[in-house]
Amino acid sequence: MRVVVVYDVRDNRRRKRLHTLLKGYGQWQQYSVFECELSQKKYFELVSRVKYIIDESEDSVLFYKLCAMCVTQTQSIGTAILYEEEEVLVI
């Protein structure tokens, strides 16, 4: 599933930890925005790890799941690069 993660984290240390975590799951699109292609298992793993990093009384993280139709209708203007899955060939 395609997931867009948007965050607002007040503390610089937590923000850096979250940014580093998200780099392992997807592509950094803009300052506080990542786009990820995740299995259901990886999605729940990511949510769990995010909860461990942030302070829920100060920070916010939004997870937008994009349906297959929404993904095909995503439009890019300017220098933004749309996230594309890496093609894997297994022999």
The 8 nearest C-alpha neighbors of each residue, nearest first, counted from 0:
[[1, 37, 36, 38, 2, 64, 65, 39],
 [0, 2, 36, 65, 35, 64, 37, 3],
 [3, 1, 64, 35, 63, 34, 65, 36],
 [2, 4, 34, 63, 33, 62, 35, 64],
 [3, 5, 62, 33, 61, 32, 34, 2],
 [6, 4, 32, 61, 31, 60, 3, 33],
 [5, 7, 60, 31, 59, 61, 8, 4],
 [6, 8, 59, 58, 60, 9, 31, 5],
 [7, 9, 58, 14, 10, 6, 59, 13],
 [10, 8, 58, 11, 7, 57, 14, 13],
 [9, 11, 13, 12, 8, 14, 58, 15],
 [12, 10, 14, 13, 15, 9, 8, 16],
 [11, 13, 15, 14, 10, 16, 17, 9],
 [14, 12, 16, 10, 15, 11, 17, 53],
 [13, 15, 11, 17, 8, 12, 16, 10],
 [14, 16, 18, 12, 17, 13, 11, 19],
 [17, 15, 13, 19, 14, 18, 20, 12],
 [18, 16, 20, 14, 19, 15, 13, 21],
 [17, 19, 15, 21, 20, 16, 14, 22],
 [18, 20, 16, 22, 17, 21, 15, 23],
 [21, 19, 17, 18, 22, 23, 16, 24],
 [20, 22, 24, 18, 23, 19, 17, 25],
 [23, 21, 19, 24, 20, 25, 18, 26],
 [24, 22, 21, 20, 25, 19, 26, 18],
 [25, 23, 21, 22, 35, 20, 26, 37],
 [26, 24, 35, 34, 22, 23, 21, 33],
 [25, 27, 34, 33, 28, 22, 35, 82],
 [26, 28, 33, 29, 32, 34, 25, 22],
 [29, 27, 33, 32, 26, 34, 30, 79],
 [28, 30, 32, 31, 27, 33, 79, 5],
 [29, 31, 32, 28, 27, 33, 5, 6],
 [32, 30, 6, 5, 29, 33, 7, 28],
 [31, 33, 5, 29, 28, 4, 30, 27],
 [34, 32, 27, 4, 28, 26, 3, 25],
 [33, 35, 3, 26, 25, 2, 4, 27],
 [36, 34, 25, 2, 1, 24, 37, 3],
 [35, 37, 1, 0, 2, 25, 34, 38],
 [38, 36, 0, 41, 42, 35, 1, 39],
 [37, 39, 41, 40, 42, 0, 36, 43],
 [38, 40, 42, 41, 37, 43, 0, 44],
 [39, 41, 38, 43, 42, 44, 37, 45],
 [42, 40, 44, 38, 43, 39, 37, 45],
 [43, 41, 39, 45, 44, 40, 37, 38],
 [42, 44, 46, 40, 45, 41, 47, 39],
 [43, 45, 41, 47, 42, 46, 40, 48],
 [46, 44, 48, 42, 47, 43, 41, 49],
 [47, 45, 43, 49, 48, 44, 50, 42],
 [46, 48, 44, 50, 45, 49, 43, 51],
 [47, 49, 51, 45, 50, 46, 44, 52],
 [48, 50, 46, 52, 51, 47, 45, 53],
 [51, 49, 47, 48, 52, 53, 46, 55],
 [50, 52, 48, 49, 53, 47, 54, 46],
 [53, 51, 49, 50, 13, 48, 17, 54],
 [52, 54, 50, 55, 51, 58, 13, 49],
 [53, 55, 56, 57, 58, 52, 50, 51],
 [54, 56, 58, 57, 53, 59, 50, 60],
 [55, 57, 54, 58, 59, 53, 9, 8],
 [58, 56, 55, 54, 9, 59, 8, 53],
 [59, 57, 8, 55, 54, 7, 9, 53],
 [58, 60, 7, 6, 8, 61, 55, 57],
 [59, 61, 6, 5, 7, 62, 58, 4],
 [60, 62, 5, 4, 6, 63, 59, 3],
 [63, 61, 4, 3, 64, 2, 5, 60],
 [64, 62, 3, 2, 65, 4, 61, 5],
 [65, 63, 2, 1, 62, 3, 66, 0],
 [66, 64, 1, 69, 2, 70, 63, 67],
 [65, 67, 69, 68, 70, 64, 1, 0],
 [68, 66, 70, 69, 65, 71, 1, 0],
 [67, 69, 71, 66, 70, 72, 65, 73],
 [70, 68, 72, 66, 67, 71, 65, 73],
 [69, 71, 67, 73, 72, 68, 65, 66],
 [70, 72, 68, 69, 73, 67, 74, 66],
 [73, 71, 69, 70, 74, 68, 67, 75],
 [74, 72, 70, 71, 69, 75, 81, 68],
 [73, 75, 72, 76, 81, 71, 70, 79],
 [74, 76, 79, 81, 77, 73, 80, 78],
 [77, 75, 79, 78, 74, 80, 81, 73],
 [76, 78, 79, 75, 80, 74, 81, 29],
 [77, 79, 80, 76, 75, 81, 28, 29],
 [80, 78, 77, 75, 76, 81, 28, 29],
 [81, 79, 78, 82, 75, 28, 77, 76],
 [82, 80, 83, 79, 75, 74, 73, 28],
 [83, 81, 80, 34, 26, 84, 35, 28],
 [84, 82, 81, 85, 36, 86, 80, 26],
 [85, 83, 86, 82, 36, 87, 35, 25],
 [84, 86, 87, 83, 82, 88, 36, 25],
 [85, 87, 84, 88, 83, 89, 82, 36],
 [86, 88, 85, 89, 84, 90, 83, 36],
 [87, 89, 90, 86, 85, 84, 83, 36],
 [88, 90, 87, 86, 85, 84, 83, 38],
 [89, 88, 87, 86, 85, 84, 83, 38]]
